[in-house]
């Protein structure tokens, strides 16, 4: 960027561009100095990959980083100065040390946090970062922590508000489950009497085991949450290995069902239909004491999935806008390229 501005000044008419060029160069130098100062303080707190669990093309990464690990749940502190982890927060990582020239010339990579110690990535044959750098005991550089948009903040406020009944549908495709699980983690910790639907579309049955392992980390037996989970394996190939994984998966989710009231199922060779997502907002439950009902739909995945989900929610809202305007569905999306 700095070289671009300098070369633009040289190439253009100096009388026109030079004053603005000097101003831009000044701002860029300030940003560069600020970046150096901020990252020097981070160099003593490396981002270390502690464990990598492989689920097909997905990886659950457990990491050690003092700054991120010390982030506290949004709902547990009123301290405005505390570093809080908000659902949908993401970090940027770089494979090189800040003392390397590569750190300043090569781009960093964004990843959504599931919680303050885990994130999910997808192996990408075209990306050296996800295939090589995300390996056990690999030391990376934390470039920054970024919070989600205002729409997610509005959802969090609604969940945290007393006197509200929330109907939430979480839709994910592939690695988009990372964003969705960050929200589900928050909801499970709140342990409210809300209704949550989770839909996850994957291509490989091995990937589905990730959600099973995630749910086993919570005490679902004693939760008040009314949770329904649907996993769609769209490209199930009947090989001996996949069949063995399918049997293990079915046994695992049967165990979850037997120990809790969680309604969890896996469907094979079936594409996720958005009509089933919209059906969740029909025949809404009645509440006591005229409790307000808030309806939310969060979709994270490829552009086509988001567009289809948005269109379905928009059509539903139009159909009830005159009859029941108080139960319109708020739509939130996050696009994942793969």
C-alpha positions as CSV (number, residue, x, y, z in Angstrom):
1,X,0.0,0.0,0.0
2,X,2.8,2.4,0.9
3,X,4.6,1.7,-2.4
4,X,1.4,2.1,-4.3
5,X,0.8,5.6,-2.9
6,X,4.4,6.7,-3.5
7,X,4.4,5.4,-7.1
8,X,1.0,7.1,-7.7
9,X,2.5,10.4,-6.6
10,X,5.4,10.0,-9.0
11,X,3.2,9.0,-11.9
12,X,0.5,11.6,-11.4
13,X,0.7,15.4,-11.6
14,X,2.5,16.5,-8.4
15,X,0.6,19.7,-8.1
16,X,-2.7,17.7,-7.8
17,X,-1.8,14.6,-6.0
18,X,1.3,15.4,-3.8
19,X,-0.5,17.1,-0.9
20,X,-3.0,14.3,-0.6
21,X,-0.2,11.8,-1.1
22,X,1.8,13.1,1.8
23,X,-1.2,13.0,4.1
24,X,-1.9,9.4,3.1
25,X,1.8,8.4,3.6
26,X,1.7,10.0,7.1
27,X,-1.4,8.0,8.1
28,X,0.1,4.8,6.7
29,X,3.4,5.3,8.6
30,X,1.4,5.9,11.8
31,X,-0.5,2.6,11.1
32,X,2.8,0.8,10.5
33,X,4.4,2.0,13.7
34,X,1.2,1.1,15.6
35,X,1.2,-2.4,14.1
36,X,4.9,-2.8,15.1
37,X,4.3,-1.7,18.7
38,X,1.2,-3.9,19.1
39,X,2.8,-7.0,17.7
40,X,6.0,-6.7,19.7
41,X,4.0,-7.0,22.8
42,X,2.3,-10.1,21.4
43,X,5.6,-11.8,20.5
44,X,6.0,-13.0,24.1
45,X,2.6,-14.7,23.9
46,X,2.8,-17.2,20.9
47,X,-0.2,-19.0,19.5
48,X,0.6,-22.7,20.0
49,X,-1.4,-25.5,18.5
50,X,-1.8,-28.1,21.4
51,X,-4.1,-30.6,19.8
52,X,-5.5,-31.4,16.4
53,X,-8.5,-33.7,15.9
54,X,-9.2,-34.7,12.4
55,X,-12.8,-35.2,11.2
56,X,-12.7,-35.9,7.5
57,X,-11.6,-32.6,6.0
58,X,-12.4,-30.7,9.2
59,X,-10.0,-30.1,12.1
60,X,-10.9,-29.2,15.7
61,X,-7.9,-27.1,16.9
62,X,-7.1,-26.7,20.6
63,X,-4.6,-24.0,21.2
64,X,-2.7,-22.1,23.9
65,X,-2.5,-18.4,23.9
66,X,-2.7,-16.4,27.1
67,X,-4.6,-13.5,25.6
68,X,-7.3,-15.6,24.0
69,X,-7.4,-18.2,26.7
70,X,-8.0,-15.5,29.3
71,X,-11.0,-14.1,27.5
72,X,-14.1,-14.5,29.7
73,X,-17.6,-15.3,28.7
74,X,-19.6,-12.3,27.8
75,X,-22.4,-13.2,30.2
76,X,-20.1,-13.7,33.2
77,X,-18.7,-10.2,33.6
78,X,-20.1,-6.6,33.7
79,X,-16.5,-5.3,33.6
80,X,-16.4,-3.0,30.5
81,X,-12.6,-3.3,30.5
82,X,-12.5,-7.1,30.6
83,X,-11.5,-8.9,27.4
84,X,-14.6,-10.8,26.6
85,X,-15.3,-13.6,24.1
86,X,-18.5,-12.8,22.2
87,X,-20.1,-15.5,19.9
88,X,-18.9,-15.0,16.4
89,X,-15.6,-13.5,17.4
90,X,-12.7,-14.3,15.2
91,X,-8.9,-14.1,15.3
92,X,-6.3,-13.5,12.6
93,X,-3.2,-15.8,12.6
94,X,0.1,-15.6,10.7
95,X,2.5,-18.4,10.1
96,X,5.6,-16.2,10.6
97,X,7.1,-14.5,13.6
98,X,6.8,-10.7,13.7
99,X,10.5,-10.5,13.3
100,X,10.3,-12.1,9.9
101,X,9.9,-10.1,6.7
102,X,7.1,-12.6,5.7
103,X,5.0,-11.3,8.5
104,X,4.8,-7.9,7.0
105,X,4.3,-8.9,3.4
106,X,2.2,-12.1,3.5
107,X,-1.5,-11.9,4.6
108,X,-2.8,-13.3,7.8
109,X,-5.7,-15.7,8.0
110,X,-9.1,-15.3,9.8
111,X,-10.6,-18.1,12.0
112,X,-13.8,-18.1,14.0
113,X,-13.5,-19.0,17.7
114,X,-15.7,-21.8,19.0
115,X,-14.7,-20.8,22.5
116,X,-11.6,-19.3,24.1
117,X,-9.5,-22.4,23.4
118,X,-10.8,-24.0,20.3
119,X,-11.5,-23.3,16.6
120,X,-12.5,-25.3,13.6
121,X,-10.8,-25.2,10.2
122,X,-11.2,-27.0,6.9
123,X,-8.3,-28.6,5.1
124,X,-7.8,-26.8,1.8
125,X,-5.4,-28.4,-0.8
126,X,-4.7,-24.9,-2.2
127,X,-3.8,-23.4,1.2
128,X,-0.5,-24.2,2.8
129,X,-1.7,-22.5,6.0
130,X,-4.5,-24.9,6.7
131,X,-2.7,-28.0,5.5
132,X,0.7,-27.4,7.0
133,X,0.7,-24.6,9.6
134,X,-2.3,-26.0,11.6
135,X,-0.4,-28.9,13.0
136,X,0.4,-30.0,16.6
137,X,2.9,-27.9,18.5
138,X,3.1,-25.5,15.6
139,X,3.8,-21.9,16.8
140,X,1.9,-19.1,15.1
141,X,1.5,-15.4,15.6
142,X,-1.7,-13.9,16.8
143,X,-2.3,-10.8,14.7
144,X,-5.6,-9.6,16.2
145,X,-9.0,-10.4,17.8
146,X,-12.1,-9.1,16.1
147,X,-15.7,-9.0,17.3
148,X,-18.8,-9.8,15.3
149,X,-21.3,-7.4,13.7
150,X,-24.1,-5.6,15.5
151,X,-26.7,-8.2,14.5
152,X,-24.9,-10.8,16.6
153,X,-24.8,-8.4,19.5
154,X,-28.5,-7.9,19.2
155,X,-29.0,-11.7,19.4
156,X,-26.8,-11.9,22.5
157,X,-28.8,-9.1,24.1
158,X,-32.1,-10.9,23.4
159,X,-30.7,-14.2,24.8
160,X,-29.5,-12.4,27.9
161,X,-32.8,-10.6,28.5
162,X,-35.2,-11.9,31.0
163,X,-38.8,-12.3,30.1
164,X,-38.2,-13.4,26.6
165,X,-38.7,-16.7,24.8
166,X,-36.3,-17.2,21.9
167,X,-36.8,-19.5,19.0
168,X,-33.4,-19.8,17.2
169,X,-32.5,-21.7,14.1
170,X,-28.8,-22.2,13.4
171,X,-27.9,-23.3,9.9
172,X,-24.3,-24.3,8.8
173,X,-22.6,-25.7,5.8
174,X,-19.2,-27.4,6.2
175,X,-16.7,-25.3,8.3
176,X,-19.4,-22.7,8.9
177,X,-20.2,-24.9,11.9
178,X,-17.5,-23.0,13.8
179,X,-19.5,-19.8,13.7
180,X,-22.7,-21.6,14.7
181,X,-21.1,-23.5,17.6
182,X,-19.8,-20.3,19.0
183,X,-23.4,-19.1,19.4
184,X,-24.6,-22.6,20.6
185,X,-21.9,-22.6,23.2
186,X,-23.2,-19.3,24.6
187,X,-26.8,-20.6,24.6
188,X,-25.9,-23.9,26.3
189,X,-24.0,-22.0,29.0
190,X,-27.0,-19.7,29.6
191,X,-29.1,-22.8,30.1
192,X,-32.4,-21.0,29.4
193,X,-35.7,-22.5,28.5
194,X,-35.4,-21.6,24.8
195,X,-36.0,-23.6,21.6
196,X,-32.9,-24.1,19.4
197,X,-32.8,-25.9,16.1
198,X,-29.4,-26.8,14.6
199,X,-29.0,-27.9,10.9
200,X,-25.6,-28.8,9.6
201,X,-24.9,-29.9,6.0
202,X,-21.7,-31.9,5.4
203,X,-20.4,-34.0,2.6
204,X,-18.4,-36.6,4.6
205,X,-19.8,-38.7,7.4
206,X,-16.5,-38.4,9.2
207,X,-17.2,-34.7,9.6
208,X,-20.4,-35.4,11.5
209,X,-18.5,-37.0,14.4
210,X,-17.2,-33.5,15.3
211,X,-20.7,-32.3,16.4
212,X,-21.1,-35.5,18.5
213,X,-17.8,-34.9,20.3
214,X,-18.7,-31.2,20.8
215,X,-22.1,-32.0,22.4
216,X,-20.5,-34.5,24.8
217,X,-18.6,-31.7,26.4
218,X,-21.9,-30.3,27.9
219,X,-24.2,-31.6,30.6
220,X,-27.2,-32.1,28.2
221,X,-28.9,-34.2,30.8
222,X,-29.5,-31.3,33.1
223,X,-30.0,-28.5,30.6
224,X,-33.4,-26.7,30.3
225,X,-32.8,-26.0,26.6
226,X,-35.1,-27.6,24.1
227,X,-32.5,-28.6,21.5
228,X,-33.0,-30.3,18.1
229,X,-30.1,-31.2,15.9
230,X,-30.2,-32.4,12.3
231,X,-27.0,-33.4,10.4
232,X,-27.3,-33.9,6.7
233,X,-24.6,-36.0,5.0
234,X,-25.2,-35.1,1.4
235,X,-22.6,-37.3,-0.3
236,X,-22.5,-40.6,1.6
237,X,-20.5,-43.2,-0.2
238,X,-21.2,-46.8,0.9
239,X,-17.7,-47.9,1.5
240,X,-16.6,-50.3,4.3
241,X,-14.8,-47.4,6.1
242,X,-17.8,-45.0,5.8
243,X,-20.2,-47.7,6.9
244,X,-18.1,-48.3,10.0
245,X,-18.1,-44.6,10.8
246,X,-21.8,-44.4,10.3
247,X,-22.4,-47.2,12.8
248,X,-20.1,-45.5,15.3
249,X,-21.9,-42.2,14.7
250,X,-25.4,-43.7,15.1
251,X,-24.3,-45.4,18.4
252,X,-22.9,-42.1,19.7
253,X,-26.0,-40.0,19.0
254,X,-28.2,-42.8,20.4
255,X,-26.2,-42.4,23.6
256,X,-26.9,-38.7,23.6
257,X,-30.6,-39.2,23.1
258,X,-30.8,-41.8,25.9
259,X,-29.1,-39.4,28.4
260,X,-30.9,-36.2,27.5
261,X,-34.0,-34.9,25.8
262,X,-31.9,-33.7,22.8
263,X,-33.5,-34.6,19.6
264,X,-30.5,-35.5,17.3
265,X,-30.6,-37.3,14.0
266,X,-28.4,-37.9,11.0
267,X,-29.9,-38.0,7.5
268,X,-27.9,-39.5,4.5
269,X,-28.0,-38.7,0.8
270,X,-30.4,-35.9,1.5
271,X,-29.9,-32.2,0.7
272,X,-30.9,-29.7,3.4
273,X,-34.3,-28.2,2.5
274,X,-34.8,-24.7,3.7
275,X,-38.6,-25.3,3.9
276,X,-37.9,-27.4,7.0
277,X,-36.0,-24.4,8.5
278,X,-39.0,-22.1,8.0
279,X,-41.4,-24.6,9.5
280,X,-39.7,-24.0,12.9
281,X,-41.5,-20.6,13.1
282,X,-44.9,-21.9,12.4
283,X,-47.2,-22.8,15.3
284,X,-45.1,-21.0,17.8
285,X,-45.4,-22.2,21.4
286,X,-47.7,-20.3,23.8
287,X,-46.0,-18.5,26.7
288,X,-47.1,-17.7,30.2
289,X,-47.6,-14.2,31.4
290,X,-47.5,-12.8,27.9
291,X,-43.8,-13.4,27.5
292,X,-42.4,-11.9,24.3
293,X,-41.2,-14.3,21.6
294,X,-38.2,-13.5,19.6
295,X,-37.4,-15.4,16.4
296,X,-33.9,-15.7,15.0
297,X,-32.3,-17.4,12.1
298,X,-28.5,-17.6,11.8
299,X,-26.9,-19.1,8.6
300,X,-23.2,-19.6,8.0
301,X,-21.9,-21.3,4.9
302,X,-21.4,-20.7,1.2
303,X,-23.2,-17.9,-0.7
304,X,-25.8,-20.2,-2.3
305,X,-26.9,-21.6,1.1
306,X,-27.2,-18.1,2.6
307,X,-29.1,-16.8,-0.4
308,X,-31.6,-19.8,-0.2
309,X,-32.0,-19.4,3.5
310,X,-32.5,-15.6,3.3
311,X,-35.1,-16.0,0.6
312,X,-37.0,-18.6,2.6
313,X,-37.0,-16.4,5.7
314,X,-38.0,-13.3,3.7
315,X,-41.0,-15.1,2.2
316,X,-42.0,-16.3,5.6
317,X,-41.8,-12.8,7.1
318,X,-43.9,-11.4,4.2
319,X,-46.6,-14.0,4.8
320,X,-47.0,-13.1,8.5
321,X,-46.2,-9.4,8.4
322,X,-49.8,-8.4,8.6
323,X,-51.1,-11.1,10.9
324,X,-48.2,-11.5,13.4
325,X,-45.7,-8.7,13.0
326,X,-44.2,-9.3,16.5
327,X,-42.9,-12.7,15.5
328,X,-40.9,-11.7,12.4
329,X,-37.7,-13.6,12.0
330,X,-34.4,-11.7,12.4
331,X,-31.9,-13.1,9.8
332,X,-28.1,-13.1,10.5
333,X,-25.6,-14.5,8.0
334,X,-21.9,-15.1,7.8
335,X,-20.4,-16.2,4.5
336,X,-17.7,-19.0,4.4
337,X,-16.1,-19.7,1.1
338,X,-15.4,-23.3,1.9
